[in-house]
Amino acid sequence: MFRALADPTRRALLDALFEEDGQTLVALTAPHDMSRIAVAKHLRLLEEAGLVVSRRRGREKVHYLNPVPIRLLHDRWVSKYTEGWATGLVGLKSELERAMEKIFEIYIRATPESVWNAITDPTVRAKFHFGAGVHSDWSTGSRYELRHPGSDGALAEGENLIVDPPHRLVQTMHTLWSEDAERAGTSRVSWEIEAVGDSCRLTVIHDQLSETAPPELYGGWPMILSGLKTWLETGTTLTTPGSLMYGQP
């Protein structure tokens, strides 16, 4: 990842996605005095480093900035010395961009079954989701609730649209933890788990967000996924301020 960040053109591409997420190759090439092939090579290196995630949309390939690797670097080194910045840094990207679709990707050294269980088991989920567990019977069309022991009611609720263990879970999400979040209405979260050797690639797609959706709806995903990776690989929980803020007593 450091090698990918060392090139000024690749940093400029990341800056472009920071300003406007979800851009095509044509759009990303326009500001640069180079061919599409050259820009595509830079994007491929950024994808290999995990800093960019691409999705097919018809004939076009759309590129998104993936903040999770930066979050992991921060958790490993920066937070030891400047813990007070942790919560602000994780929300910085979300506060400055206006995309309707957010994509987060992370690699975890675990089986698909272990990742699926961590997502759906309320006790395990609470280890990395700010102390909150998800409760459902996990059948297609069923309801679920995100609950925290310190809350009077559900923090979020929705419907399980697709339940395909251990590969894919698609859910609607209506957040209830604040007035701003509740006013944002219903969005959609997709969990996609793909085996890669002895590890898994987990992609979380949070889409169908309204233009006025507050950053609190999607800004926590990098820390949640970092916590999931940490728990499955080490059996320990993150100790960054944001992770501890709403943790279980």
Sine and cosine of phi, psi and omega as CSV:
sin_phi,cos_phi,sin_psi,cos_psi,sin_omega,cos_omega
0.00,0.00,-0.62,0.79,0.02,-1.00
-0.89,0.45,-0.61,0.79,0.02,-1.00
-0.91,0.42,-0.62,0.78,0.03,-1.00
-0.90,0.44,-0.61,0.79,-0.03,-1.00
-0.98,0.21,-0.27,0.96,-0.08,-1.00
-0.94,0.34,-0.40,0.92,-0.07,-1.00
-1.00,0.06,0.78,-0.63,-0.04,-1.00
-0.89,0.45,-0.54,0.84,0.03,-1.00
-0.92,0.40,-0.66,0.76,0.01,-1.00
-0.93,0.37,-0.58,0.82,0.08,-1.00
-0.91,0.42,-0.61,0.79,0.03,-1.00
-0.91,0.42,-0.61,0.79,0.04,-1.00
-0.91,0.42,-0.65,0.76,0.06,-1.00
-0.91,0.42,-0.62,0.78,0.05,-1.00
-0.88,0.47,-0.63,0.77,0.00,-1.00
-0.90,0.44,-0.65,0.76,0.03,-1.00
-0.96,0.28,-0.48,0.88,0.09,-1.00
-0.90,0.45,-0.65,0.76,-0.02,-1.00
-0.97,0.25,-0.61,0.79,0.01,-1.00
-0.54,-0.84,0.97,-0.23,-0.06,-1.00
-0.97,0.23,0.39,-0.92,0.07,-1.00
0.97,0.23,0.81,0.59,-0.03,-1.00
-0.95,-0.31,0.48,-0.88,0.06,-1.00
-0.99,0.11,0.18,-0.98,0.05,-1.00
-0.87,0.49,-0.65,0.76,0.00,-1.00
-0.87,0.50,-0.72,0.70,-0.02,-1.00
-0.91,0.41,-0.62,0.78,-0.02,-1.00
-0.96,0.28,-0.43,0.90,0.00,-1.00
-0.98,0.21,-0.52,0.85,-0.13,-0.99
-0.77,0.64,-0.71,0.71,-0.06,-1.00
-0.97,0.22,-0.12,0.99,-0.14,-0.99
-0.95,-0.32,0.59,-0.81,0.04,-1.00
-1.00,0.03,0.91,0.42,0.01,-1.00
-0.39,-0.92,0.23,-0.97,-0.06,-1.00
-0.97,0.23,0.28,-0.96,0.07,-1.00
-0.89,0.46,-0.57,0.82,-0.01,-1.00
-0.89,0.46,-0.67,0.74,0.00,-1.00
-0.91,0.42,-0.69,0.72,0.02,-1.00
-0.91,0.42,-0.62,0.78,0.02,-1.00
-0.88,0.47,-0.60,0.80,0.03,-1.00
-0.91,0.42,-0.67,0.74,0.05,-1.00
-0.89,0.46,-0.67,0.74,0.01,-1.00
-0.90,0.43,-0.60,0.80,0.03,-1.00
-0.90,0.44,-0.64,0.77,0.05,-1.00
-0.91,0.41,-0.61,0.79,0.04,-1.00
-0.92,0.39,-0.59,0.81,0.06,-1.00
-0.91,0.40,-0.68,0.73,0.01,-1.00
-0.89,0.46,-0.52,0.85,0.04,-1.00
-0.99,0.15,-0.12,0.99,0.01,-1.00
0.99,0.13,0.12,0.99,-0.04,-1.00
-1.00,0.08,-0.31,0.95,0.02,-1.00
-0.75,-0.66,0.65,-0.76,0.07,-1.00
-0.86,-0.52,0.70,-0.71,0.01,-1.00
-0.90,-0.44,0.50,-0.87,0.04,-1.00
-0.70,-0.71,0.62,-0.78,0.08,-1.00
-0.98,0.19,0.73,-0.69,0.09,-1.00
-0.72,-0.69,1.00,-0.06,-0.13,-0.99
0.93,0.38,-0.79,-0.62,0.04,-1.00
-1.00,0.09,-0.20,0.98,-0.08,-1.00
-1.00,-0.08,0.46,-0.89,0.11,-0.99
-0.94,-0.35,0.86,-0.50,-0.08,-1.00
-0.96,-0.27,0.69,-0.72,-0.10,-0.99
-0.94,-0.35,0.63,-0.77,-0.03,-1.00
-0.76,-0.65,0.57,-0.82,0.10,-1.00
-0.97,0.23,0.76,-0.65,0.02,-1.00
-0.95,-0.31,0.96,-0.28,-0.08,-1.00
-0.99,0.15,-0.08,1.00,-0.11,-0.99
-0.88,0.48,-0.72,0.69,0.01,-1.00
-0.86,0.51,-0.60,0.80,0.05,-1.00
-0.91,0.42,-0.63,0.78,0.05,-1.00
-0.87,0.49,-0.67,0.75,-0.01,-1.00
-0.91,0.41,-0.66,0.75,0.07,-1.00
-0.87,0.49,-0.68,0.73,0.02,-1.00
-0.88,0.48,-0.72,0.70,-0.02,-1.00
-0.90,0.44,-0.54,0.84,-0.08,-1.00
-0.97,0.23,-0.62,0.79,-0.11,-0.99
-0.84,-0.54,-0.79,0.61,-0.17,-0.98
-0.91,0.42,-0.68,0.74,-0.14,-0.99
-0.90,0.43,-0.34,0.94,0.03,-1.00
-0.90,0.43,-0.48,0.88,-0.12,-0.99
-0.93,-0.37,-0.43,0.90,-0.05,-1.00
-0.70,-0.72,0.86,0.50,-0.09,-1.00
-0.88,0.47,-0.47,0.88,-0.02,-1.00
-0.90,0.43,-0.30,0.95,0.00,-1.00
-1.00,0.06,-0.24,0.97,-0.22,-0.97
-0.82,0.57,-0.79,0.62,-0.06,-1.00
-0.90,0.44,-0.63,0.77,0.01,-1.00
-0.91,0.41,-0.64,0.77,-0.03,-1.00
-0.92,0.38,-0.63,0.77,-0.05,-1.00
-0.92,0.39,-0.44,0.90,-0.01,-1.00
-0.99,-0.11,-0.07,1.00,-0.10,-0.99
-0.87,0.50,-0.76,0.65,-0.02,-1.00
-0.87,0.49,-0.70,0.71,-0.07,-1.00
-0.90,0.44,-0.58,0.81,-0.05,-1.00
-0.95,0.32,-0.44,0.90,-0.11,-0.99
-0.99,-0.13,-0.21,0.98,-0.03,-1.00
-0.94,-0.34,0.35,-0.94,-0.12,-0.99
-0.81,-0.59,0.34,0.94,-0.06,-1.00
-0.91,0.41,0.49,-0.87,0.01,-1.00
-1.00,0.05,-0.14,0.99,-0.05,-1.00
-0.69,-0.72,0.76,-0.65,0.01,-1.00
-0.89,-0.45,0.71,-0.70,-0.01,-1.00
-0.80,-0.60,0.75,-0.66,-0.01,-1.00
-0.77,-0.63,0.67,-0.74,-0.06,-1.00
-0.71,-0.71,0.62,-0.78,0.02,-1.00
-0.48,-0.88,0.53,-0.85,0.07,-1.00
-0.97,-0.25,0.73,-0.69,-0.06,-1.00
-0.78,-0.63,0.74,-0.67,0.05,-1.00
-0.99,0.15,0.99,0.11,-0.04,-1.00
-0.28,-0.96,0.24,-0.97,0.04,-1.00
-0.99,0.14,0.37,-0.93,0.07,-1.00
-0.84,0.54,-0.60,0.80,0.00,-1.00
-0.90,0.44,-0.63,0.77,0.01,-1.00
-0.92,0.39,-0.65,0.76,0.02,-1.00
-0.91,0.42,-0.71,0.71,0.01,-1.00
-0.87,0.50,-0.71,0.71,-0.01,-1.00
-0.88,0.47,-0.64,0.77,0.00,-1.00
-0.90,0.43,-0.58,0.82,-0.01,-1.00
-0.95,0.30,-0.60,0.80,-0.16,-0.99
-0.98,-0.20,-0.31,0.95,0.02,-1.00
-0.99,0.11,0.86,-0.52,-0.11,-0.99
-0.89,0.46,-0.57,0.82,-0.01,-1.00
-0.94,0.35,-0.70,0.72,0.02,-1.00
-0.94,0.35,-0.66,0.75,-0.02,-1.00
-0.84,0.54,-0.62,0.79,-0.01,-1.00
-0.90,0.44,-0.37,0.93,0.00,-1.00
-0.91,0.41,-0.47,0.88,-0.08,-1.00
-0.79,-0.61,-0.08,1.00,-0.03,-1.00
-0.94,-0.33,0.81,0.59,0.08,-1.00
0.82,0.58,0.57,0.82,0.06,-1.00
0.99,0.14,0.05,1.00,-0.05,-1.00
-0.98,-0.21,0.65,-0.76,0.05,-1.00
-0.93,-0.36,0.45,-0.89,0.00,-1.00
-0.97,-0.24,0.78,-0.62,-0.08,-1.00
-0.90,-0.45,0.81,-0.58,-0.02,-1.00
-0.21,-0.98,0.25,-0.97,0.14,-0.99
-1.00,-0.05,-0.03,1.00,0.11,-0.99
0.84,0.54,0.67,0.75,0.17,-0.99
-0.95,-0.32,0.47,-0.88,0.00,-1.00
-0.87,0.50,0.78,-0.62,-0.02,-1.00
1.00,-0.01,-0.09,1.00,-0.02,-1.00
-0.98,0.18,0.22,-0.98,0.03,-1.00
-1.00,-0.09,0.34,-0.94,0.13,-0.99
-0.62,-0.78,0.35,-0.94,0.07,-1.00
-0.68,-0.73,0.64,-0.77,0.14,-0.99
-0.99,-0.13,0.90,-0.45,-0.10,-1.00
-0.82,-0.57,0.56,-0.83,0.08,-1.00
-0.84,-0.54,0.68,-0.73,-0.04,-1.00
-0.87,0.49,-0.36,0.93,0.00,-1.00
-1.00,-0.05,0.07,1.00,-0.03,-1.00
-0.96,-0.29,0.56,-0.83,0.00,-1.00
-0.95,0.30,-0.49,0.87,-0.01,-1.00
-0.65,-0.76,-0.15,-0.99,0.00,-1.00
-0.92,0.39,0.59,-0.81,0.07,-1.00
-1.00,0.09,-0.48,0.88,0.03,-1.00
-0.38,-0.92,0.37,-0.93,0.02,-1.00
-0.48,-0.88,0.29,-0.96,0.02,-1.00
0.07,-1.00,-0.22,-0.98,-0.05,-1.00
-0.88,-0.47,0.64,-0.77,0.09,-1.00
-0.99,0.11,0.97,-0.23,-0.07,-1.00
-0.98,0.21,-0.69,0.73,0.02,-1.00
-0.73,-0.68,0.81,-0.58,0.04,-1.00
-0.81,-0.58,0.98,-0.22,-0.08,-1.00
-0.75,-0.66,0.97,0.25,-0.06,-1.00
-0.94,0.34,0.60,-0.80,-0.06,1.00
-0.97,-0.22,0.64,0.77,-0.16,-0.99
-0.94,-0.34,-0.63,0.78,-0.15,-0.99
-0.48,-0.88,0.71,-0.71,0.08,-1.00
-0.69,-0.72,0.85,-0.53,0.01,-1.00
-0.86,-0.51,0.79,-0.62,-0.09,-1.00
-0.68,-0.73,0.55,-0.83,0.27,-0.96
-0.98,0.19,0.38,-0.93,0.00,-1.00
-0.60,-0.80,0.85,-0.52,0.11,-0.99
-0.89,-0.46,0.93,-0.36,-0.06,-1.00
-1.00,0.10,0.60,-0.80,-0.11,-0.99
-0.79,-0.61,0.09,1.00,-0.16,-0.99
-0.98,0.21,-0.21,0.98,0.07,-1.00
-0.47,-0.88,0.29,-0.96,0.00,-1.00
-0.90,0.44,-0.66,0.75,0.01,-1.00
-0.90,0.44,-0.68,0.73,0.00,-1.00
-0.91,0.41,-0.66,0.76,-0.02,-1.00
-0.92,0.39,-0.60,0.80,0.02,-1.00
-0.92,0.39,-0.38,0.93,-0.03,-1.00
-0.93,0.36,-0.23,0.97,0.06,-1.00
0.99,0.15,-0.39,-0.92,-0.11,-0.99
-0.99,-0.16,0.74,-0.67,0.10,-1.00
-0.87,-0.49,-0.16,-0.99,-0.05,-1.00
-0.72,-0.70,0.65,-0.76,0.03,-1.00
-0.82,-0.57,0.79,-0.61,0.03,-1.00
-0.89,-0.46,0.78,-0.63,0.09,-1.00
-0.96,-0.29,0.86,-0.50,0.00,-1.00
-0.87,-0.49,0.85,-0.53,-0.07,-1.00
-0.91,-0.42,0.83,-0.56,-0.03,-1.00
-0.76,-0.65,0.81,-0.58,0.04,-1.00
-0.93,0.36,0.72,-0.69,0.06,-1.00
-0.72,-0.69,0.99,-0.13,-0.09,-1.00
0.89,0.45,-0.79,-0.61,0.03,-1.00
-1.00,-0.08,0.27,0.96,-0.01,-1.00
-0.79,-0.61,-0.10,-0.99,0.03,-1.00
-0.71,-0.71,0.54,-0.84,0.21,-0.98
-0.97,-0.23,0.87,-0.50,0.03,-1.00
-0.95,-0.30,0.84,-0.55,0.05,-1.00
-0.89,-0.45,0.80,-0.59,0.07,-1.00
-0.93,-0.36,0.84,-0.54,0.01,-1.00
-0.92,-0.39,0.89,-0.45,0.04,-1.00
-0.94,-0.34,0.96,-0.27,-0.09,-1.00
-0.76,-0.65,-0.15,-0.99,-0.10,-1.00
0.84,0.55,0.57,0.82,0.06,-1.00
-1.00,0.08,0.65,-0.76,0.06,-1.00
-0.96,0.29,0.34,-0.94,-0.01,-1.00
-0.88,0.47,-0.45,0.89,-0.04,-1.00
-0.99,-0.16,0.21,0.98,-0.02,-1.00
-0.87,0.50,0.79,-0.61,-0.02,-1.00
-0.95,0.31,0.50,-0.87,-0.02,-1.00
-0.84,0.54,-0.40,0.92,-0.01,-1.00
-0.89,0.45,-0.30,0.95,0.01,-1.00
-0.95,0.31,-0.56,0.83,-0.12,-0.99
-0.78,-0.63,-0.09,1.00,-0.06,-1.00
-0.95,0.32,-0.30,0.95,-0.04,-1.00
-1.00,0.06,-0.15,0.99,-0.08,-1.00
-0.85,0.53,-0.69,0.72,0.01,-1.00
-0.84,0.54,-0.65,0.76,0.00,-1.00
-0.95,0.31,-0.60,0.80,0.04,-1.00
-0.89,0.46,-0.73,0.68,-0.03,-1.00
-0.94,0.35,-0.57,0.82,0.09,-1.00
-0.89,0.45,-0.65,0.76,0.03,-1.00
-0.91,0.41,-0.61,0.79,0.04,-1.00
-0.89,0.46,-0.72,0.69,0.01,-1.00
-0.88,0.48,-0.71,0.70,-0.01,-1.00
-0.87,0.49,-0.70,0.72,-0.03,-1.00
-0.90,0.43,-0.73,0.68,-0.07,-1.00
-0.94,0.34,-0.53,0.85,-0.06,-1.00
-1.00,0.01,-0.44,0.90,-0.08,-1.00
-0.81,-0.58,-0.26,0.97,-0.05,-1.00
0.96,0.27,0.25,0.97,0.03,-1.00
-0.85,-0.52,0.27,-0.96,0.00,-1.00
-0.97,-0.23,0.42,-0.91,0.07,-1.00
-0.91,0.42,0.55,-0.84,0.02,-1.00
-0.88,-0.48,0.37,0.93,0.10,-0.99
-0.94,0.33,0.44,-0.90,-0.06,-1.00
-0.81,0.59,-0.67,0.75,-0.01,-1.00
-0.90,0.43,-0.60,0.80,0.00,-1.00
-0.93,0.36,-0.56,0.83,-0.04,-1.00
-1.00,0.09,-0.29,0.96,-0.16,-0.99
-0.83,0.56,-0.72,0.70,-0.04,-1.00
-0.90,-0.44,0.35,0.94,-0.04,-1.00
-0.91,0.41,0.25,-0.97,0.01,-1.00
-0.93,0.36,0.58,-0.82,0.03,-1.00
-0.93,0.37,0.00,0.00,0.00,0.00
